[in-house]
Amino acid sequence: MSGFLTWFKSNIVIVILGVLTLVPLPVAWYFSSGMNKTLRDDRQTEAQKAYRDVTGTKVIYTLPPLLATDEPIEITGPPNAVKTEFFRVERAKREAVVSRVKDRAIEFNSKGRGVLLDGLFPEPSSLASGQILRPKFAEFVLATGGDDFESAYDQLFERLRIRGPVDGELLRERIAARKAALMNQLAPGTAESEMDEATREQIKQQLVEQRLGAYETYARDTAFYADESVLPASVARTASLVDPSMNACFSWQADYWLIEDVLSALAAANDEFDTQGVGGNVLDGVVKRVESIEFTPMISTAAPSPAEFDMFAEAPTSGDALARQRARERYDQERASQPGNRGGGFVQQGTFTGRGEEESSLYDVRTVSVTLIASYEKLPALINAISSYNFMTVLDADIYAVDQWEQIENGYYAGSDFAVRVELEIETLWLRSWTKEFMPASVRDQLGIVADEPADEPTDGPA
């Protein structure tokens, strides 16, 4: 024992260092195991919270409908990278389809047309140019320009091959000349009363054939019969003596678009029966003659628009001020007297199409009454052609008998088809996507069209 103590005393430093080395191991193990458990509990709590946050988050994935009758596709659930990418791609596809349909609809409705006179719509560049362009436009949209120039309607009728009846006086002159030639050939020097029955019958037969031949030749060169007399009263027949307002000018422009569409649709109906490749005609087509076209004005043109009253704000005389006041009163009375007038625009009464029952910011509805002579057997082709030409719907069709001999006597030869008189009610749509760019501010105000908001200015970086 004394030897151990002696060694212990002599090696005390080594013994102390050994004890310091061995004692911390179990102590460290004890404390470290406790700390690990705390850390594990904390990490597990954090992980569970994160999981609950993820699983508790709800995202609504939606796809817009392609048809008005469809319901949007919606899926609600936690965020998912695969779902997010799928819906992003599908939404982009649908938006592309909708954009193409919209562009096609505008192209179909507008048919690439613009206004009849450049520089006038939506507003002239200056007061001086407006004072020149408005009267010029008023003259250009007359029902007929006469011998001096061709109006817009003259050009339209010529382009569509629409002509009035056979010139009866000219035809009578030709028949009389032909009759004189036949009498001189078959019975020279003999008065008509002294001719034998056989000769008179022979001359009569040849004259009838000539008359029918003239009718047929004229009818084959004509899409259908019509002239400026069929145009509605809103189309001026004589030049205005006063400077027309911008409201009046745009109303004339809108009326021209409407008449152009109706006549073009009827010409297209006849084209379906074209066998020569030169266009439809009276003899083979469904439409023989248009007797009248009627519709109500798109906007009020009773007096200058509200914006134009500002031009007289500095009236130099009391007479001008009185005229301005009276014009303002007429304008207000005209707007108030229009049935279905809301927000300044004229609202068409509802029909079975569902359009016009309430104001739409997308389009304007205009209804046209057309009276025409048509082939009874081919009427279905007429209805289909009207519906196919533009956004038109035949709302009603009334059919009446017609005296075909009376038609022929008036120069309207329609061939061998059984002809009837048809009164059509046609609903037309005009998309504002393209028409509003030509509308003066006063017209937009009447129709309740809100001005487009300016596009945001581009920025260099994220907002």
JOFENCOR-V80619 format. One record per residue. N is the residue number from 1. RES is the residue in three letters. PSI is psi in radians with two decimals (NA if undefined). Layout:
N:RES:PSI  N:RES:PSI
//
This chain:
1:MET:-0.69  2:SER:-0.57  3:GLY:-0.71  4:PHE:-0.79  5:LEU:-0.72  6:THR:-0.79  7:TRP:-0.68  8:PHE:-0.76  9:LYS:-0.70  10:SER:-0.31  11:ASN:0.65  12:ILE:-0.62  13:VAL:-0.73  14:ILE:-0.70  15:VAL:-0.76  16:ILE:-0.79  17:LEU:-0.63  18:GLY:-0.75  19:VAL:-0.77  20:LEU:-0.45  21:THR:-0.69  22:LEU:-0.64  23:VAL:-0.75  24:PRO:-0.35  25:LEU:-0.95  26:PRO:-0.57  27:VAL:-0.75  28:ALA:-0.68  29:TRP:-0.69  30:TYR:-0.87  31:PHE:-0.66  32:SER:-0.66  33:SER:-0.64  34:GLY:-0.72  35:MET:-0.70  36:ASN:-0.73  37:LYS:-0.71  38:THR:-0.76  39:LEU:-0.72  40:ARG:-0.73  41:ASP:-0.74  42:ASP:-0.78  43:ARG:-0.68  44:GLN:-0.71  45:THR:-0.77  46:GLU:-0.72  47:ALA:-0.74  48:GLN:-0.69  49:LYS:-0.78  50:ALA:-0.70  51:TYR:-0.76  52:ARG:-0.65  53:ASP:-0.71  54:VAL:-0.88  55:THR:-0.43  56:GLY:-0.26  57:THR:2.28  58:LYS:2.30  59:VAL:2.39  60:ILE:1.95  61:TYR:2.23  62:THR:2.62  63:LEU:2.20  64:PRO:2.60  65:PRO:2.64  66:LEU:-0.43  67:LEU:2.64  68:ALA:-0.47  69:THR:-0.18  70:ASP:2.74  71:GLU:2.54  72:PRO:2.58  73:ILE:2.19  74:GLU:2.34  75:ILE:2.21  76:THR:2.31  77:GLY:-3.11  78:PRO:2.71  79:PRO:2.48  80:ASN:2.18  81:ALA:-0.68  82:VAL:-0.79  83:LYS:-0.77  84:THR:-0.79  85:GLU:-0.71  86:PHE:-0.85  87:PHE:-0.56  88:ARG:-0.80  89:VAL:-0.80  90:GLU:-0.67  91:ARG:-0.74  92:ALA:-0.68  93:LYS:-0.79  94:ARG:-0.72  95:GLU:-0.61  96:ALA:-0.70  97:VAL:-0.80  98:VAL:-0.71  99:SER:-0.72  100:ARG:-0.71  101:VAL:-0.74  102:LYS:-0.82  103:ASP:-0.70  104:ARG:-0.68  105:ALA:-0.75  106:ILE:-0.75  107:GLU:-0.74  108:PHE:-0.71  109:ASN:-0.73  110:SER:-0.51  111:LYS:0.56  112:GLY:0.20  113:ARG:2.80  114:GLY:-2.57  115:VAL:2.86  116:LEU:-0.41  117:LEU:2.03  118:ASP:2.55  119:GLY:-0.17  120:LEU:-0.68  121:PHE:2.55  122:PRO:-0.44  123:GLU:2.49  124:PRO:2.69  125:SER:-0.39  126:SER:2.92  127:LEU:-0.67  128:ALA:-0.77  129:SER:-0.61  130:GLY:-0.67  131:GLN:-0.37  132:ILE:-0.77  133:LEU:-0.64  134:ARG:-0.88  135:PRO:-0.63  136:LYS:-0.74  137:PHE:-0.72  138:ALA:-0.64  139:GLU:-0.62  140:PHE:-0.48  141:VAL:0.38  142:LEU:2.74  143:ALA:-0.65  144:THR:2.50  145:GLY:-0.22  146:GLY:-2.70  147:ASP:-0.36  148:ASP:-0.73  149:PHE:2.92  150:GLU:2.21  151:SER:3.04  152:ALA:-0.62  153:TYR:-0.59  154:ASP:-0.80  155:GLN:-0.66  156:LEU:-0.82  157:PHE:-0.68  158:GLU:-0.73  159:ARG:-0.66  160:LEU:0.01  161:ARG:0.76  162:ILE:2.21  163:ARG:2.78  164:GLY:-3.02  165:PRO:2.95  166:VAL:2.40  167:ASP:1.78  168:GLY:-0.68  169:GLU:-0.76  170:LEU:-0.71  171:LEU:-0.70  172:ARG:-0.68  173:GLU:-0.72  174:ARG:-0.69  175:ILE:-0.71  176:ALA:-0.71  177:ALA:-0.69  178:ARG:-0.67  179:LYS:-0.78  180:ALA:-0.70  181:ALA:-0.72  182:LEU:-0.73  183:MET:-0.70  184:ASN:-0.53  185:GLN:-0.77  186:LEU:-0.52  187:ALA:1.23  188:PRO:2.36  189:GLY:0.16  190:THR:2.30  191:ALA:2.66  192:GLU:-0.66  193:SER:-0.36  194:GLU:-0.08  195:MET:2.67  196:ASP:2.80  197:GLU:-0.69  198:ALA:-0.73  199:THR:-0.79  200:ARG:-0.70  201:GLU:-0.67  202:GLN:-0.77  203:ILE:-0.77  204:LYS:-0.76  205:GLN:-0.72  206:GLN:-0.60  207:LEU:-0.67  208:VAL:-0.77  209:GLU:-0.68  210:GLN:-0.74  211:ARG:-0.83  212:LEU:-0.67  213:GLY:-0.71  214:ALA:-0.73  215:TYR:-0.81  216:GLU:-0.74  217:THR:-0.78  218:TYR:-0.75  219:ALA:-0.61  220:ARG:-0.34  221:ASP:0.12  222:THR:2.29  223:ALA:-0.90  224:PHE:2.87  225:TYR:2.34  226:ALA:2.76  227:ASP:-2.98  228:GLU:-0.31  229:SER:-0.34  230:VAL:-0.22  231:LEU:2.61  232:PRO:2.91  233:ALA:-0.37  234:SER:-0.31  235:VAL:2.03  236:ALA:2.52  237:ARG:-0.46  238:THR:2.67  239:ALA:2.47  240:SER:2.50  241:LEU:-0.15  242:VAL:2.79  243:ASP:2.03  244:PRO:2.69  245:SER:2.91  246:MET:-0.58  247:ASN:-0.81  248:ALA:-0.73  249:CYS:-0.79  250:PHE:-0.60  251:SER:-0.72  252:TRP:-0.69  253:GLN:-0.79  254:ALA:-0.65  255:ASP:-0.69  256:TYR:-0.79  257:TRP:-0.76  258:LEU:-0.83  259:ILE:-0.70  260:GLU:-0.75  261:ASP:-0.77  262:VAL:-0.86  263:LEU:-0.65  264:SER:-0.66  265:ALA:-0.70  266:LEU:-0.68  267:ALA:-0.66  268:ALA:-0.60  269:ALA:-0.73  270:ASN:-0.54  271:ASP:-0.43  272:GLU:-0.35  273:PHE:0.23  274:ASP:2.16  275:THR:-0.10  276:GLN:-0.20  277:GLY:0.30  278:VAL:0.05  279:GLY:2.73  280:GLY:2.89  281:ASN:3.00  282:VAL:-0.74  283:LEU:-0.72  284:ASP:-0.40  285:GLY:3.07  286:VAL:-0.64  287:VAL:2.15  288:LYS:-0.76  289:ARG:2.44  290:VAL:2.18  291:GLU:-0.58  292:SER:2.67  293:ILE:2.19  294:GLU:2.49  295:PHE:2.87  296:THR:2.70  297:PRO:2.61  298:MET:-0.64  299:ILE:2.92  300:SER:2.30  301:THR:0.41  302:ALA:-0.50  303:ALA:2.98  304:PRO:2.64  305:SER:2.83  306:PRO:-0.67  307:ALA:-0.57  308:GLU:-0.31  309:PHE:-0.43  310:ASP:-0.41  311:MET:-0.41  312:PHE:0.27  313:ALA:-0.58  314:GLU:0.93  315:ALA:2.20  316:PRO:-0.40  317:THR:2.80  318:SER:-0.48  319:GLY:-0.74  320:ASP:-0.69  321:ALA:-0.70  322:LEU:-0.70  323:ALA:-0.69  324:ARG:-0.73  325:GLN:-0.77  326:ARG:-0.67  327:ALA:-0.70  328:ARG:-0.72  329:GLU:-0.75  330:ARG:-0.69  331:TYR:-0.82  332:ASP:-0.70  333:GLN:-0.69  334:GLU:-0.77  335:ARG:-0.69  336:ALA:-0.47  337:SER:-0.21  338:GLN:2.23  339:PRO:2.46  340:GLY:0.37  341:ASN:2.00  342:ARG:2.33  343:GLY:0.40  344:GLY:-0.27  345:GLY:2.85  346:PHE:2.10  347:VAL:2.18  348:GLN:2.44  349:GLN:2.61  350:GLY:2.61  351:THR:-3.10  352:PHE:-0.25  353:THR:-0.31  354:GLY:-0.11  355:ARG:2.61  356:GLY:-0.11  357:GLU:-0.47  358:GLU:2.75  359:GLU:2.45  360:SER:2.44  361:SER:-0.07  362:LEU:-0.53  363:TYR:2.89  364:ASP:2.46  365:VAL:2.23  366:ARG:2.27  367:THR:2.37  368:VAL:2.39  369:SER:2.14  370:VAL:2.20  371:THR:2.22  372:LEU:2.86  373:ILE:2.24  374:ALA:2.87  375:SER:2.19  376:TYR:-0.75  377:GLU:-0.45  378:LYS:0.17  379:LEU:-0.67  380:PRO:-0.64  381:ALA:-0.59  382:LEU:-0.80  383:ILE:-0.76  384:ASN:-0.69  385:ALA:-0.71  386:ILE:-0.76  387:SER:-0.47  388:SER:-0.36  389:TYR:-0.71  390:ASN:-2.95  391:PHE:1.29  392:MET:2.51  393:THR:2.23  394:VAL:1.98  395:LEU:-0.56  396:ASP:2.60  397:ALA:2.03  398:ASP:2.33  399:ILE:2.36  400:TYR:2.73  401:ALA:2.72  402:VAL:2.50  403:ASP:1.78  404:GLN:-0.54  405:TRP:-0.63  406:GLU:-0.67  407:GLN:-0.76  408:ILE:-0.74  409:GLU:-0.52  410:ASN:0.11  411:GLY:0.19  412:TYR:1.40  413:TYR:2.18  414:ALA:0.18  415:GLY:-2.73  416:SER:-0.08  417:ASP:2.60  418:PHE:1.94  419:ALA:2.54  420:VAL:2.78  421:ARG:2.28  422:VAL:2.25  423:GLU:1.95  424:LEU:2.48  425:GLU:2.02  426:ILE:2.25  427:GLU:2.26  428:THR:2.57  429:LEU:2.47  430:TRP:1.90  431:LEU:2.23  432:ARG:-0.21  433:SER:-0.54  434:TRP:-0.49  435:THR:-0.57  436:LYS:-0.36  437:GLU:-0.31  438:PHE:-0.09  439:MET:2.27  440:PRO:2.80  441:ALA:-0.64  442:SER:-0.57  443:VAL:-0.74  444:ARG:-0.65  445:ASP:-0.76  446:GLN:-0.70  447:LEU:-0.04  448:GLY:0.53  449:ILE:2.13  450:VAL:2.38  451:ALA:2.50  452:ASP:2.41  453:GLU:2.47  454:PRO:2.54  455:ALA:2.59  456:ASP:2.49  457:GLU:2.39  458:PRO:2.56  459:THR:2.78  460:ASP:-0.45  461:GLY:-3.08  462:PRO:2.56  463:ALA:NA
//
